[in-house]
Amino acid sequence: MGRTAAPIAVACVGLIAVGTLTDTSFGRLLQVAAVLLFIGAVISGITITNRANPAEPVPGDVAALRPGPFGTQPAPASPD
């Protein structure tokens, strides 16, 4: 989707500017872009939700096997 959005946006600049790009058409282009960005922000704010996932307790044996700070496994505890 992202690969097609940029060429479509560039193609629509000519439609919004209506012919050659002048000071007036550039102002209209900025106004249309601002309105479209605002509409996109409102739609995103309404539709995007981040549901909280409930935290699960980590069993004691699994917690000891978590990777170290550089992705290395800690040495297993000696049974002494």
N, C-alpha and C positions, 0 to 999 in steps of 0.2 A: 504494500500500500504506500509506503514512504517513497519508493522509487518512482511511482507514478504521480504522486502529489506535487512534486517540484516541477516537472514539465507542464502539468496542467495549470499550475499557478502562473508560470511564465507565459503560457499561451493566453491566459485570461487577462494579463496586464494590457495587452493590446485591445481587448474588448472594452476594458474599463476606461482606458485612456482615449479611446475613439480616435484613431489615426495617429498623427505625429504627437510626440510627447512635448507638451508646452507647460508653462507654469500653471495654468488653469487645470489641465488634465492631470498633472502630477499631484496637485492638491486634491483633486477628486479621487485619484488612486490611493492616496494616503487615507482619506476619509473612509473609503470603501474597505480598505485593509483593516483599519481600526475597528469598524463596525463588525466585520467578520471575525476578528480576533476576540472581540467582546462577546459575540454570540457563542463562539466556541468555548470560551471560558465559562459562560453561564451553563451551557449544556454539560460540560465536563464536571462542573461543581455539583450539578444535580444528579448526574448518572453514575459517577465514579464513587464507589464505596469501598472502604477497607474494613472488612470484618475482622474483629479480634479473634485470634485462635486461642483457645484455652491452653494454658501451660500445663504440661504433663510432668509429674515428678520423675526425676531420673533415678533409677535404681542404683544402689551403692556400688555394685560390681561394674556397671556400665560407666559410671562417673570416673572410675580409676583408669579406664581405657581411652579416655578422650585424648586427642592429639595434643602434643605440646605446642609451644608458641611458634615453632618453625615447621609444623606438620610432622614432627617425629613422635613416635610412641614412647611414653615413659617406660622405664625398666619395671618389670613386675616386682611386687613387694616380695621380699624373701620370707619364707615361712618360719624363720627362727623366732 
